[in-house]
Amino acid sequence: MRNYHGVIFDLDGVICHTDAYHYQAWKQVADELGIYFDESINNRLRGVSRMESFEIILERYDGVMEEADKIRYTSKKNEIYKKLLSNMSPADLSPEVKETLEKMRENGLKLAIGSSSKNACFILERLGLGGYFDAISDGNQIARSKPDPEVFLLAARLIGEKPEHCLVVEDAKAGLMAAKAGGMDAAGIGDAAGCELADYHLKTFHDLLTACNCEPI
């Protein structure tokens, strides 16, 4: 167990859960285009950039779409998604997550977000966490999505820590792959808890405190 200086969190599926909103937004776009889309396809989009997600959806598209139209439809999806996100509030932040973050901060750990989402700041504001994290690395600042480590390496740089002194918390295998590619330890939670790539297999969010040598709540 390393002595970590910083913890980098994926956002969706870790700090909060917006899968349902992503699904609803992509479903509206897919229905408009006459493309079959269900929750199993939606699960393939987790941790993937917006344009790469649309390319996966277009695997079932009967035809070839121009780049300008791809941009138009992905922008439309994002507008639908942001309208749905406006329903979020601090009530959507679980007490367990809030307590754990506070305890980690009390122990002197630097906290960062490492997310492929371009809406990370908007979501954090809705949750009442605007300005809470020491750094935010998101889809607006990177060129390559997970499993490329760019988003996590940027987060580490923004908090002034070496990758080997950072722990990444992820709920998707692509995120765990990105953490390991960046030379960081990784904690798997949710769907990633049982993944062999994880250094820590979290049953609860509180389990992070043990991984980080913090006193349990």
C-alpha positions in Angstrom: 0.0 0.0 0.0 1.5 3.3 -1.2 1.5 6.6 0.7 -0.7 8.6 -1.7 -0.6 12.4 -1.9 -3.5 12.8 -4.3 -6.7 11.0 -5.3 -8.2 11.4 -8.8 -11.8 10.5 -9.2 -13.7 9.7 -12.4 -17.0 11.6 -12.1 -19.9 9.7 -13.6 -20.4 6.3 -11.8 -18.0 7.3 -9.0 -19.0 10.7 -7.5 -22.4 10.7 -9.1 -24.6 8.7 -11.5 -25.9 10.2 -14.7 -26.1 7.1 -16.8 -29.9 7.4 -17.1 -29.5 11.0 -18.5 -26.9 9.9 -21.0 -29.2 7.0 -22.1 -32.3 9.3 -22.5 -30.3 11.8 -24.5 -28.7 9.3 -26.9 -32.0 7.5 -27.3 -33.7 10.6 -28.6 -30.9 11.1 -31.1 -30.9 7.5 -32.1 -34.7 7.4 -32.5 -34.6 10.5 -34.7 -32.0 8.7 -37.0 -33.9 5.4 -36.9 -31.0 3.6 -35.2 -31.6 0.8 -32.7 -30.3 1.7 -29.3 -30.7 0.0 -25.9 -29.1 0.0 -22.5 -26.5 -2.6 -23.4 -25.2 -0.4 -26.2 -25.3 2.6 -23.8 -23.1 0.6 -21.4 -20.4 0.5 -24.1 -20.3 4.3 -24.0 -19.1 4.7 -20.4 -15.9 6.6 -20.1 -15.8 7.2 -23.9 -15.8 10.7 -25.5 -19.0 12.1 -27.0 -17.9 11.7 -30.6 -16.5 8.2 -30.1 -19.8 7.3 -28.4 -21.7 8.5 -31.5 -19.4 6.4 -33.7 -20.4 3.3 -31.7 -24.1 4.2 -32.1 -23.5 4.7 -35.9 -22.4 1.1 -36.2 -26.1 0.4 -36.7 -26.6 3.3 -39.1 -27.7 2.5 -42.6 -25.5 4.9 -44.6 -22.5 7.2 -44.3 -22.8 10.4 -42.2 -20.9 13.6 -43.1 -18.6 15.0 -40.4 -20.7 18.2 -40.1 -23.8 16.1 -39.4 -22.0 14.1 -36.7 -21.1 17.4 -35.0 -24.7 18.6 -35.3 -26.1 15.4 -33.7 -23.5 15.1 -30.9 -24.2 18.8 -30.1 -27.9 18.1 -30.0 -27.4 15.1 -27.7 -25.4 17.3 -25.3 -28.1 20.0 -25.2 -30.7 17.3 -24.4 -28.3 15.9 -21.8 -27.7 19.3 -20.1 -31.4 20.0 -19.9 -31.8 16.7 -18.1 -28.8 17.4 -15.8 -30.5 20.6 -14.7 -32.7 18.3 -12.6 -29.7 17.4 -10.4 -29.1 19.0 -7.0 -27.0 18.5 -3.9 -29.5 15.9 -2.9 -28.0 13.6 -5.6 -24.6 13.6 -3.8 -24.7 10.6 -1.4 -23.8 11.2 2.2 -21.2 8.4 2.0 -19.4 10.1 -0.9 -19.5 13.5 0.9 -18.3 12.1 4.2 -15.4 10.2 2.5 -14.3 13.2 0.6 -14.3 15.4 3.8 -12.3 12.7 5.7 -9.7 12.5 2.9 -9.3 16.2 2.8 -8.9 16.3 6.6 -6.0 13.8 6.1 -4.2 16.3 3.8 -5.0 14.5 0.5 -5.3 16.5 -2.7 -8.5 15.7 -4.6 -9.0 15.9 -8.3 -11.5 15.0 -11.0 -10.3 13.1 -14.1 -13.3 12.8 -16.4 -13.8 12.5 -20.2 -17.0 14.5 -19.8 -17.1 18.1 -21.1 -19.9 18.8 -18.6 -17.9 18.0 -15.5 -17.9 21.5 -14.0 -21.6 21.9 -14.7 -22.4 18.6 -13.0 -20.2 19.5 -10.0 -22.0 22.8 -9.7 -25.4 21.1 -9.7 -24.1 18.7 -6.9 -22.9 21.6 -4.8 -19.3 20.7 -5.4 -18.3 23.7 -7.5 -14.8 24.8 -6.5 -14.5 21.8 -4.1 -11.8 19.9 -5.9 -8.2 21.0 -6.1 -8.2 20.4 -9.8 -10.5 19.3 -12.6 -9.2 17.5 -15.7 -12.0 16.9 -18.2 -12.9 16.5 -21.8 -12.4 20.2 -22.6 -8.7 19.9 -21.9 -7.7 16.6 -23.5 -7.3 15.2 -27.0 -7.5 11.4 -26.2 -10.1 9.6 -24.2 -9.6 6.6 -21.8 -8.0 4.1 -22.0 -5.4 6.7 -22.9 -3.9 8.1 -19.6 -4.0 11.7 -20.7 -6.9 12.8 -18.5 -5.3 11.4 -15.3 -1.7 12.6 -16.1 -3.1 16.1 -16.5 -5.0 15.8 -13.2 -1.8 14.7 -11.4 0.1 17.6 -13.0 -2.6 20.1 -12.0 -2.3 19.1 -8.4 1.5 19.1 -8.5 1.9 15.4 -7.8 3.8 12.6 -9.6 1.7 9.8 -11.0 3.1 7.2 -8.6 1.8 9.3 -5.7 -1.7 9.3 -7.0 -4.6 6.9 -6.7 -7.3 6.8 -9.4 -10.9 5.8 -8.5 -12.8 4.3 -11.5 -16.0 2.4 -12.2 -15.0 1.3 -15.8 -12.4 -1.0 -17.1 -11.2 1.6 -19.7 -10.6 4.0 -16.7 -8.6 1.4 -14.9 -6.5 0.8 -18.0 -5.9 4.5 -18.3 -4.7 4.7 -14.7 -2.3 1.8 -15.1 -1.0 3.2 -18.4 -0.2 6.4 -16.5 1.7 4.6 -13.8 -0.9 5.1 -11.1 -2.6 2.7 -8.7 -6.3 2.2 -9.3 -9.3 1.5 -7.1 -12.3 -0.2 -8.8 -15.8 0.5 -7.7 -19.2 -0.5 -9.0 -18.8 -2.5 -12.2 -15.0 -2.2 -12.0 -14.7 -3.5 -8.5 -14.1 -7.1 -9.7 -11.7 -6.2 -12.5 -8.3 -7.7 -12.3 -6.6 -4.4 -13.2 -7.7 -2.8 -9.9 -5.3 -2.6 -7.0 -8.2 -2.1 -4.6 -11.6 -3.7 -5.0 -14.1 -1.4 -3.3 -17.3 -2.7 -1.9 -18.3 0.8 -0.6 -17.0 4.3 -1.2 -15.9 4.4 2.5 -13.4 1.6 1.6 -11.3 4.3 0.0 -10.3 5.5 3.4 -8.5 2.2 4.1 -6.8 2.3 0.7 -5.5 5.8 1.5 -4.4 5.1 5.1 -7.1 7.3 6.5 -9.0 6.5 9.7 -12.4 4.9 8.9 -15.6 6.8 9.6 
